[in-house]
Amino acid sequence: MEKERRVLTVKELAVELGISLNLAYRQVREGNIYAVRCGDRYLIPKAALDKYLSVK
């Protein structure tokens, strides 16, 4: 049984929202979508994506 992941990468975020990778990075860097910086990567909790979508 595969455990569901609780975070998304920026690339996965872009695919999920149907936006370009550059726009996804911009939204994360500007703080519009909450993300955790982990080394040189951003990880977006799925709860943050759900919150972002419920506000829009």
C-alpha positions, 0 to 999 in steps of 0.5 A: 500500500502506497502512502500518499505524499503530504507535500508537493514540489514546485513542478507538481504544484505547476501541473496541479494548478495548470500554470507555468513552472516560472509562475509557480516559482513566482507565487511561492517566492512572493509568499502567495502560496506557502512553502518550506525551503528545504536546502535548494528546494521548495516543498509545498504542503498540500494543506497550503494548496487547499487553503490557497484554492479555497481563498481564490 
